Amino acid sequence: MLQMFRLQFPAALFAVFILLATMPALASSEGQKGGFAHDGSDLEPDSRVVYGTLENGLRYAVMKNSTPTGVAALRMRVATGSLNETEKQRGIAHFLEHMAFNGSKNVAEGEMIKRLERYGLSFGADTNASTGFSQTTYKLNLPSIGEEILNEAFFLMRETAENLTLDKDAIERERGIIASEKRSRDSVNFRALVANLGFLTEGSGLVDRLPIGTNETIASMPRSEFVKYYRAYYRPENTFIAFIGDVETDLAIKKIETYFGNWRSAFSPPPASETPPVNIIPGRIGYHQNDEILTTVSLGILHPYQERPDNLARRKEGFLRALGAQIVNRRLDRKVDAGDAPYLDASIIRFAPEDKVDAWIIRMRSNPENWREALAGGDQEIRRAFTYGFSQTELDEALARWRKRLQVAVDRKDTRKTYAGLEYNYAKELVDSFANERVFTAPETDLERFEKFAAEISLADVERVFRERWTGIEKPFVYLATDQKLDNPEAEIGSALIASRKIAVSPLESEQRKKFAYTNFGKRGLVTREAYLPDADAYTVTFANNVRLNFKQTDFDRDTIGVRVRVGSGFISMPQKDESLRRLAENLLNGSGVEGYSADELRTLFAGKRVGTRVRLRPNNDALEIVGGTNRENLPDQLNLMTAHVTAPAYREQTVRRYHDKIKAWYPTHDATPLRVADKELPRMIRSGDRRYGYDSLESFLLPEIADVRDWMGPQLENGLIEITIVGDVDRATAIAEVARTFGALRRRADSKDAFLDMRKLEFPAQPAEPFTYYHQGNQDQAVVRIYWPTPDASDPVNIFKMQVLRSVFRNQLTAVLREEMAATYSPGAGLFANDLFEDYGYLFASVTAAPENVDAVHQAILDVGKGLADGAIDQDIFGRALKPIMDDINSTLENNGYWLNILGDAQTDATGLARHRIRENILRNMTVDDIKVLAAQIFDTQAAVTAYVLPAPPEEAQTDPVRVGG
């Protein structure tokens, strides 16, 4: 069973808010003069949220949420960003955000992060901030809610709001870190995004106010400008506090009043910043060229942005707009899935950056040589919808999908997370709603409003609004970003559009909706063995045909069920050491649907149901996995579909063609950044050339064929051991009955896995005389330094937890030395690989992005940090700050379905997940600093370290300056 800890980077303290979003802000945050979006709106706010305004003008929102129990999130949003900067201050809003961690009136420089780590907040993951055009947001995720940690969190936020010292020497030390961050983010893709933003907002100056600033201002802004900006914009009436968590709202409000109630600004508020309007010129053509970027071509309409309050009428208009866009997006997806599209993928988006313009865009990604055909394909789909409208069947499908999303939100309202990464979480949604002047409404009222709208609207309404939004389509803008060098871009792009316009469009033919045939798999399977696992409060069940079920009932996510099916031996059974075969197999099985139904037909078939699957053939995993999430009502359909993926896999030629087209488009860009080159070369290097890792030439990707995949996966799917894990809000009897009806009804399966001993061998390379060196074709001022040390393997679970803590110690020390002392990098990372499939193999590594001229110094500094740890430079405070966030994460993981899906996933085969779970808390609680010192001395042997550099290619081989036309 897989056991792997991946690269650990502190999360970014900066975000450039170039958001190509379908639901942008409704009104400018600069327009907020007080109050809340629900004041005066006919939309009812969610009653669980308590809003208020202090006498000094600071606004707040607090919400009690008990998922997970015993945690909370504190957010402080200040309504200022890069748009408020003067020419001499460009980048100061973001720079100031960094200075929040560099000393205040009551907290010495360098102590804030350490103080938070002592309370269990991990730097980056729990302690974070971001800067945009018009806001700066500070974020603390609290792993516990005792009086002491609450006081510390509110105290530090108040320090940030008013008491930063902005020490001159600290500013000087931070300049290098900011410059390193700017350098690390300055990729060819970032430049392409900036060029696109400049084209779409031409005349507004928005592109000249990117939050990262300029090299000149970063290097030269004096302390006086920091003080001026800080005092002008960090003020109570500009501040919004959100507190969400397992704390009574009265207590949260009292904390806000205690820590912020006496805040007063002694400085007059500055005048509101003004930016010019966007120059909207119909028919504009734009072009951006770079040898290392993917090709995208966009066609769209620009409208002046209209500020309107968030109310029922605005929501209904947005509902109608979104329905039309969703229908066209499904048409685009169907063409791709059927192999009929001239583009690799395409979609309609709405783009309204900082309320400067309201754009509707259809964006197509294509192979470079096919951009003309892609443009024509997108243009014709828009014209088809504009001319002939939609069908009732299409509208019904879109409504069914929308209704299901809202029903799920209602079901999960009381178990959604306080804070999280990618999934919906209340901390993010509350702050975003406030920032966008959007009423934060309750899921049940959202569903009621949807049903009212759905009953009122007609197909003609959706078509009317779609045509209104695409008014001006006869003279759209076109923007091409590509690696293709055009002699006369404006003429060639214009000619391509003219050629497309000569092709008449016709209405779509109606499609007959199919019924899913895979519902009967034979005689219901019998249970032959069942056992209770008291330490996991879970059950293991074995059926007569050897299919295994691991089950745990939870209420962490209401009416939510996670299902994971592990089949055969997966990656470890691959008949040849060839990463290209694995990639083709995963794409083929995942993208082909099942026999009789394409992937797109399955999406239509299950529209309105919480049913879906993803097939995974991950490296370092000893099973093919089919994963999905569902609810009690749709569990039968979910298991029907998963069983069909095993019994009736489809191997579609069109899926292979689409995969090859995407690879051909992507491969020329694989060396565009040092990290991409690292992804290609270093996994193979650190395994002494094992060809299952990294990848070779484009031609190597195109060599495997469907027959190779079928020969490999066919026997695995037909006979391989099946172990199913179901975790979630469903009773045991139902789960067993549904598995008995589906997987339990199949013919007898293998009772064990083959060893595949040759595939379980990995070898750490010998230390070379000089670092391994590779080259990228991206920006000349970027390089990566990686150093690897061999570690114990994953056979002893005790070592896993010790190495996890050592990694955190190492990461923290790298940050202290390379970031804070040397200012040589923005975000040093530390990673760990440990997998029980591979005996006598594992590694810990450092990964640092640096200036090319500094790689040797960075290399030596990393080695010195490792040697210091090996020599015992770990005191109780360093150890405690690394251990505490890991310890405090235990309770949250125990209330997470994903954790239990992982832990129980191999409960009836090798049970390594359960073994780690059973000892985790005891090992961590009893771990000592001496344990980590011993392990550090064992691992950080400089004679065993293997180093790799990824450097810019020599200048004569590098990309010339990009070409831009029309913005």
N, C-alpha and C positions, 0 to 999 in steps of 0.2 A: 504493500500500500504506500502511496505517495507520502513523503514527508519532506517538505522543502520550505526553507525560509528565504525570501527573496531580498533583493536589494532594498536597503532602507535609507531613504532620503528624507531630510526635513522637508515638509511641504513648503511651497513657495510663499514668500511674504509679499508677493506682488502679483497682480493680475492685470493684464491689459484688456479692458472691456470692449473688445471688438466682437460683439456677439451677433451672429447671424441667427436671430431668434424669430420664431413665428409669433411670439407674444411679447413684444417690447413694452417699454414703459408707456403708460397712458398719458402721463403728463410729466413735464420736467421737474426733477427734484429741486432745481433752483427756484421753482415757483412756490415751494412750500413756505407759507408764511406763518404757520401754526395750525393746530388742530390735526384732524385725521381725515382720511379719505371717506370714511363712513359718515362724517358730519355733513348733514344735508343731502346725503344720498338716499335713494329709495331701496338700496340693497341693505339687508340686515347683516351686521357683522356677527362672527362666531361668538356666541355667548361665553365660551370658555376663556376668552382672552379679556383681560381687564386692562383698560387704557387709562392714561392719566397724564397730566401736565403739572410740573412743579411751578412754584411761583416765579422761578428764574427763567421759565420758558422751555426747560428740558422736557421732552416727551418720552413716554415709556409704554411698553406693553409687557404684561406678565401672563404666564399661562402655566397651570399645573399639568404636568404630563408624567406618567409613571412608567414609561417604557423607554429604556430599561429602568428598573427601580434604583433609587439611590444615586442618580446622576442628574446633572443640570448643565445648561449652556447659557453663557453670558455673552451678549453681543453689544458693542458700542459703535454706532454709525455716526460719523461726523459728516455733515453735508458740505464737503469741500473736496476737490480733487484737482486734477491738472488744469482744468479750464479756468481756475481762479489764479493761475500763476502769471506773473509778468514775464517779459522776455528774459530778464536776468534771473528768474526763478524757475526756469523750465526743469521739471523733475523734482522740485522741492517738496511737493505733497507726498510723493513716494519716499523720498529721502527722509522726510520727517517721520514717516511711519517706521522706518528703521530706527530712528533715534529714540523712539518710544522704548526700545530695549537697551538703551545706552545711558541710563542714569536719569534720576529725577530727584526732587527735593529730599525725599525720604528713602530712596533706594539707590545705592551706589552703582556706578557703571559696572556692567557684567554680572550683577546680582539678580536681576529680575527673572531671567530664565532659570537660574539655579533655585531660586525661591519656589518657583512654580513646579520644577521637577521634584523638589522635596515633598510637594503635596500630590505627586503622582501625575502631573501634566507633562506629557512628552513634547519636546520642542518640535514644532511643525505640525504634528498630528493634533495636538490639543491646544497649542499656543500659536496663534497665527494672526495674520492681518493681510489686508489687500487694499490696493489703491486703484481707483478708476478715474474717469474724466470728472465726475461730479460727486464722488463720495470716497471716504476712507473708513474701513470697517475693521475693528479689532475683535478678536474671537478667542474665547476661553471655553474649553470643554472640561467640565468639572467631574472627575471620576467618583466623587463622594459629595455629600451635602451637609457635613457637620458645620457647626458654628464657625470654627476656626478657618476652614477653607473658604466658606462664603465671605467672611470678613476680608480674607487675603485677596480674593478675586475682585471684590468691589473696591478695596483700597487701591489695588494696582491699576484698575481702570480709572479711578479718580486721579491717580498720579499721572497717568497718560493724558488725561483730559486737560490738566491745568499746570502740572508741576514739573514738566520736563526741564532739565537744566540746560540742555543744548550746549554742552561744554565744547569749546573750540577744538581742543585736542581730540575729543571723541568724534567730532565731525570729521576731522582730518583722517582719523583711523578708519572711519566708515567709507570714505570716498573710494578706496580700493575695492571694497565689497560691492558697492553699487556698480562700479565700473565692471567688475567681474560678472555680476548678474546681467547687466546689459549685454556684455559680450556673449554670455552663455545663451541668451535668448535670441540673439541676432542671427537667425538662420535664413536660408533662402526662402523657406516657406513663410516665415514671419515677414520678410520683405515683400513677398507676394501679397500677403494679407493687407499690409500697409498700403501698397500700391492700389489694391482694389478699394480700400476704404477711401483713399484720396480721390479716386475716380468717382465714386458714388456720392461723395460729399464735397465735390469741387466747389471752391469759393468760400466754404465755411471756416476753413482754417483748422478743422478738427484734427486732421492728420498731423498738424504741426504741434499738437498738444498731447502727444502720447505720454502716458504717466512716467515712463522710464527717464524722460528728459534727454539732454544732449551731452556729449562728451565734455564740451566746454563748460557747461553750467555745473555738471557733476564735479568737475575738478576745481572749480573756482568760486562757487557761491560762498560768500562770507557769512559768518555767524549772524550778523545783523539781519540778513534776509530771512533766515530761519525764524528768528525771534519775531520779526514783523509779520510773517505769514502765520505763525503759530498763534500769536495774540489776536490777529485779525479774524481768524476763521474757527479756531477751537474755542467755542463759546456755548453756553447752555442752550440757547435757542436754536443752535445748529445741530444739537445732539439728540440722538434717539437711543434709548437703552431697551434691549429686549432680554428678558430672562424667562427661560423655559426649563421645567424640570420637576422633579419629585419633591417640590417644596410648596407649601401653601402660599397662595397669592398675597395674602396679607403680610406675611413675613418678607416676601420678595419686595413688595412695595416699601416696606419699612426700611429695608437695606438701601434701596434707591434713594429714599428721602434722607437717610442718615448720611450717606456718603456723597450725595450730589446736591442736597438741598441748600447748602450754604455757598455754593459755587456762584461767583459773580465775575463778570468780565469788566475790567476797568477801561477797556478800549472801545471806541466807537465802531460799530459794524461798517465794513467797507461797502461801497456801492456794488450792486449786482454786476457780475461780469456779462459782457455781451459778445456774441460771435456773429459774424455775418451770415446771411441766409445762403443756402445751397443754390448754386446756379443750375437751374433745371432747363436743359436744352434738349428737346426731343431729337432722337436720331444720333446721339453721340456714340462714338466708337472708341474703345480703349484697348490697349494691348500691353502686356507685360511678358517679357521673355527672359528665361534663365534655363540653362542646360539641365538643371537638377530638380525641376519642379514637375509635378503632374499637370496634365492638360485639363483645364476646365474652361468652358465657354458659357457665358451667362447672357440671357436676354430678359429685359424687364422694362418696367414703367416706374417713373419717379413722380411722386405727388408732393406738394407742400405738406408738412406735418400740421395737423390740426389738434390743438389741445382741447380735450373734452373731459369732463369729470366721469368717474366710474359710476355708472348707474345702469338701471335695467335696460334702457334703450341701447346704451353702448355695448352691453353684454350680448344683446340679441343680434346687433349688427356684426359683432365679432364672431358669434356663433355661425351666422350665415356665411361669412367670409371663409371661415375655417373649413366648413363643410365642402365648399367648392374646391378649395385647395387639396383637401384630403382625397376627394374623388379623382382629381387629376393625378395626384401622387400614386394612387393605386393603379391607374392606367399605365403610368410610367413603369412601375414595378412589374406589372404583368408582361409588358413588352420585354423587359430585361430577362425575366424568368423564362419566357417562351423562346428566347434567343432571337427575337425580331428587332431588337433595338440597336441603333447605330451608336449608342452611348453605353458606357459601363454602368452608370447609375445616373439618376436624375431626380430632382425634386423641386417643388415650389417652396420658397421661403418668403417671409416678410422681414424686411430689414429697416429698422428705424433707430439708428444710432443717436443717442442723446437727443432724441426728438428733433433732429435737424432736417430729416427728410423721411417720407413714407414710401418705401420701395417695395414692389412686388416683383420677384425674380424667379425665373426658372433656370436652374444651374445644372449643366450636364458635365460629367467627367468622361473623358474618352481617351483612346489611344491618340498620340500626337498627330498621326497622319489622317485621323478621322474627324478632326474638329469641325470641318464643314458639314459632314453628314450629321454629326451630333447637334450642331446648331439647327440644321433643318428639321431634325426629329423633334427637338424641343419646341421650335417655332410652330410646327404643324400641330402639335398636341394642344398648344394654347389656342391656336386659331380654330381647331376642331371644337374645343369646349366653348369658345366664344361664339362660334357660329351655330352649333347644333345643340349645345347644352348637354344635359346629363340624362340618365335613365332613372326611373324610380327604383330599380334594383340596386343601382349604385348608391343612391341616397339611403336606401334602407340599410345597406351594409355599413355605410359610414355612421348612421345613427346607432346601429347595433353596437359598433365598437365604442362609440362615445358613451352610450348608456352603460356598458359593462365597466368602463373605467370609473365612472361615477359610482356605480354600485359597489365596486371594490373599495373605493375611498370611504363610502359609508360604513361598510363592514369593518374596515381597519382603522377608523378614526380614533378609537381609544387605545390602539396598540401601535400607532406609528411612532417612529423614533424621535427622541428629543433632538439628537444630532446624529449624523451618519455621513457616509462618504457619497455614494452615487444615488442612493434611494431617497425617496421623499422624507424630509425631516422638518420638524416645526421650527427649529432655529433659523434655517435658511429661508423658509417660506414666509415667516413673519417679517423678517428684515426686508426681503425682496418686495413683499406687498407694500410695506411702508415706503420704501424707496421709489417704487413705481406709482405711488398714490393710487393703490388698488385696494379695494375693500377685502379684508381677509374674511371670507365667508365659510360657513360650516358645510361639510360634505352633504348633509341631508338637504340643506336648502339649495345647494348646487344641483342635486338630483331633481328636486321638485321644480326648480326653474327650467332644467332641461326638458322635463316632461311637458311643461307648459309650452315652451318654445316648439318642441317637436309636434305638439298637437296643433299649433297655430300656423306653422310654416307650410309652404308647398314647394314642390320642385321648381315652380316658376320663380319663387322668391330666391332660392339658391342661385338660379341661373342669372336673375337680374343683378344681384349683388356681385356675382363673379364678373359680369360684364362691366359693372360700374368700376370695380377695382382695376380692371384691365383696359379701361378707356385710354386710348392713345396707342393701342397695340399696333396700329398701322405705321407708327414711327417709333419703334422701341430703341432703347440703347442696347448695344452689344459690347461685351467685354470678354477678351480672350487672354488667358494666362497659359503659357505653353513653353516648351523647350524648342519649338519650331521657330526658325529665323525667317521672318517675312520681309521681303524687300520693300513693299509698300503696304503696311498693315491696314491702314484705313481703307484703301481701295480693295484689298483682297477680302477683308472681313465684310465690307459693304457689298461686294459682289456675291459673296456666299449667301447673304441674307436675301438679296434680290433673286438669286436662283431658287431659293426655297419658296419665295413668295409666288413664283410662277407655277408651283405645284398646288393644284386644288386639293382641298381636304374633303373628306366624306364622313358621314356619321358612323359610329362604331356599330358593329353587328351585336345584337343581344346574345348573351351567353346563357346556356342552360345550366342551372346550379345542380351539382351532383349531390348524391348522398354517400356518406362514408360507409364502405362495405365491410371494414374490418371490425366487426363487433362480436363474432362468435369464433372462438378458438378451440372449441372441443369441450370434452367433459371436464367439469370443474375439478380442479386439483384437490387432493386430500392433504391435510396437515399431518405429518408424521412425528414432528418434534416441536416443542415450544418451551422456551425458558425465559425467566424473568431476570433482568440484570438490575439488582437493587441500587447499586452505586450510580447507575445512569438513569434509573427509573424508566427502563426501556425493555423491549422484548425482542427475542430472536425466534423466528419461525422457519421451519424447513418443510417443504412440500415433498410429496412422493416422487416427483420428477427431479428432485435435487435443487430446485429453485429455492433460494433463501430470501427471507424478508427480515429486515431489521426495522423496528418500529418504536417511535416515541411520540406520545401525545403531548402537545404543548398548547398554551394559550398566549404565547408571546405575540403572535400576529393573528388577530381574529379572522377566522374562516380563511386561513391561508395554509397551504400544504406544499411542502417541498418534496419532490420525488427525484431520486437518483438511481439509475439502473446501470450497473457495472457488468459488462459482458466480456467473456474471454480474457485474453492477456494483453490486449492493446499494444502499445508501443514496444513492450518487451518481446512481443512475438513477431515483430517485423522481420520478414524473410531476408532482408538485406540491410546493411547499414547505410541508409539513404534518406536524408531529410526530405528530399523532393517527393519520395513516395508517401511519406507520412502526410505531408501537406496536401497532396492531391487526394488522398483517401479521406481526410477530414473534410475538405471542401466538397468532395463528391457525395459523401454520405449525408452531409449536413444540408447541401443545397439541392438535392435531387428529389426530396419528398419521399414517397413510398410508391410501390408499383400501383399504377392506375391514377395517381394524383401527384401533380407537381407541387413544389413547395408553395407556389402562389395559390394554387387551387386549395391547398390545405388552409391557407390564411383566410380565404373567402369562406370555405366550408365551416370553419370554427369561429367566424366573426361573431362577436357578441357573447362568446364563451371564453372562460379563462382557461384556455388550452393552448399549449405550445411546447415545442421541444427544441433542444439544441444538442447536436451530436459532437462529442469531443474526443479527439485522439491526441491527448497531450503527451509531450515528451516526459520521460521519467515516470510514466504511469503504467501499471500492469493491468489495465482494463480499458476497453472502449467504454465511454460513458454517455448515457442519454439522460439529460437533465431537463427538468421543467417545474413549473409552479402552477398550482390550481387551487380550487376551493372544493368544499364538500359536494356541491351540486354537480360540478364538472369533473370530479375524480374519475368516474367511469370512462368518459371520453378521453381524459388524459392518459389513462392506462391503455385504452384501446389504441391510441396513436403510438404510444411508446412500444407496445407489443408489435404493432405493424412495422415499426422501424427495424425490429429484430427479425421478424418472419418474412417481410416483403421489402427488403431494401431495394431502392431504385439506383441504377447506375446510368445516368442520362448523359448522352453525348453533349447536349447543349450546356449542361453544367460544366463539363470539362472545357468546352470552348469559352464559356464566360470566364472561368477561372484562368485560363491561359491568356485571355485578353487583358485581364486585370494584372496578371504577372508581367506581361509585356509592357504595360503602361507604367507599372511601379518600378520595375527593375532598374531602368536608367537613373532613377533617383536614389538608389540604395546607398550611394556614397556621398549624399548631400550634406551630412553632418557627421562629426566624429562619433556620436553615439550610435548612429546607424551602422557605421563601419564596425564599431565594437560589437554590435548585435550579430553581425555577419561572421566576424573572424574569431572573436575571443571565446565563445562557447566551445568551438572546435579546438582552438589552441590549448585551452586549459584541460582538455581531455585527450591530449597527445594525438590530435588529428582524427578523432572519431567522427565519421561522416554523417552520423545521425544528428549532429549539432552544427550550427552555423549553416552556411549554404555556399554553393559554387556559382557557376555561370548561369545566365538566362537559359541556355540550351539544356542545362541539367534539369531545370524545372519542367521542361517540356518533354522529357524522355519517358517517364512512366505513363502507362496507358490504363484504360479501364480494366483490361484483363489482369493486369498486375494487382490492382486493388481488389478485384473480385477473387482472385486466387488466394490473396492474403486474408481478406475479411470474411469471405464466404464461409469457410469452416468455423471461424470464430463465432459468427452470428448463428450458424446452424447448430453447433454443438457445445460452444463454450459455456463455462460456468456462469450462472447468472446470480448476482447478489443485488437485491433491491433495498433501498433505504427510504422510508417514508417518515417524515417528521412534520408535525403541525397539528392543526385544530381539527382532528378527526378521531373517532373512537377506534379502538383496536379491532373490534368485530367487523366494522365496515372496511377497514384497510385490508384485513386478511381475506374477507370475502371477495373484494375486488381483485386482489392479486391472484386468488384461487381461480377466478373466472377468466383471467387473462394469461399471465405468465405461468400460473400453476397448471393451466390446461395444455401446455405445450408438451411435446414428447420429451423423454428423459434427457437431461442435460449432464454434462461432465460434472464429476464430483470434486475435481481438483484441477490445478493448473500445471502445465508443463513448466519445467525449471528454466529453460532457455538460458543455460549457464553462460554461453558465449556472449549473450546480449547483456549480461549483468556485470561485465567487466569494464571498468573505467580506470584510466591510468593518469595520475598527475605528472606533468612534464618535469624534466630535470631543469634546474636553473640555468639559463643561458648566460654566456659571457657578457652579452649586452642585451638590453630590453628588446623583446619582440617589437617590431615597428611596422605600422600600417599607415595608409594615407587616405585622406578624404578629399573630396572636391568642393567642399563648402567654403565658408568664410576663412580667410587667411589668419585670423587672430584667435582661432579656436583649436584646442587640443584636449585630449583626454589621457589621463594617467590611471592605469589599473595595476594594482599589486595583489597577488593571490598568495595565501599561505595554506598548505595542506592541514586538515583538521581530522579528528576522529570521525569515523563514519556514524551512521544513525542507529547502529544496532543496540546501543545502550541509551534508553530514553532519558536517563539522568543527564547524560552529556548534552542532549538536545537543549535542555533548559539552561544549562550552564553556558553553552555557546550563545544562546539567545541573549543572555544578560551580558556576556562579554562583547557581543556585537554592539549592544547599546552603549557600553562603556567606551568602546573603540570609536563609535560614531561621535559621541559627545566630546571625546578628546581631540578627534580630528577637527571638529567644529571650533573648539577652543584655540587650536594651534593654527590651522590653515586659514580659517575665516577671521577669527577675532585678532590673533596676534600678527599673522603675516598678510592678511587681506588678499590672499592669493587665489581665493575661490569664493563663490557665493554659497554653494550648497554641497559640501563633501558628503559622500554616501558610504555606507558600509553594508555589505551583504553577506549572506551565509547560504551555502548549499549543503544539505544533509538529507539523504534519501536512503531508506532501509533496503532498497532494491540493489544497492551497490556496496559490496563489502570492501572495506579498506579504502574508501574514497569519500572525500568531502573537502570543502574549502571555505575559508573566510576571505573576504576581499574588500579593498578600498577602491572607490571610483571617484575621481576628481576631475572636473573640467577646469582648465587653466589656460593661460596665455602660452603659446608655443615656446616663447623664450624662457618660460619659467618651469618647464617640465622637469628638468634635472633637480631644481631646488625643491619642487613639490614632491618629487620622487624621494628625495633624501628626507624631507620632513615627515612623510608618511612612515618611512622606515624607522625614523627616530621615535615617532609616537608608538609604533609597535614595540620597539626595543625598550622604551620606557615602561610600557605595560609588562613586558617580559621580565624586566628588572624589579618589578614590584611597585611601580608608581601608581598604585590604586589605593586610596585611603577610604575610610568608611563613608565619607560624604560622596565621593565619586561613585562608589559602589551603590549606595542607597539611592542616588538620583537616577541611576540606570535601572535598578530593580523596581522602584516604587511604581512607575507607570505600568510595568508588566503585571505586578501584583494587583494593582487596582483595576486592571482590565478583566480579571477573572470573573467577577460577578456579572459584568455585562455580557461576556461570552456565554455564560451559562443560560442567559435569557435570549439567545440568538439561535434561530433555527439552522442557519448556515453552519455554526459550530457543531451542532449535533449531527448534521448530515455528514460532515467530515469525520467526526469521531466514530460514528456508527457505521461508516461506509464499508468497512472490512471486518465487521464484528464477528462474522462466521468463517472468515478465511484466516488471515494472520493476526487480526485483532490488535494491530500496532496502535491504532487510534485510541482504543479503549485503554491500552496499557499506559499511554502517555497521560490520558485524562485522569486515570486513577492515582497517579503519583504527582501530578502537576503542582497542586497547591502545597502539598507537604514538602516537595523538593524546593520550591521557591521560598516558602516560609522559613525553612531551615538552612538555606544557602548562606554562606559566609563570604566575607571579602577574601579570606584565605583560599576558598574554593576557586575563586576567579583568578587569583594570583597564580595558583598552580597551573590552571588551564592556560593562562596567558603565557607563562614561561614555556609551556609545552608547544604552543602554536606559533608564537612570533619569533621563529628562528630565521634570522636573516639569510642563513645559508640555504634555506629551502624556498624562500620567496621567489615568485616568478612575476616579472614586470612586463607590461605591454604599454606602448605609446601609440596613440592615434594622432598623427600630425597632418597639417595641411599639405596638400600636394605642392610640389615646387611651382613657383608663380607661373612659369611658362605653360603649365598644364591646367592651371586653375581657370575658373569661369571669369569672363570679362564682365564689366558692369552691365547690369540689366538695362534693357531698352524699355522705355515707357512712351506711350502715345495717348494723348487725350486725357491727361490727368495723372 
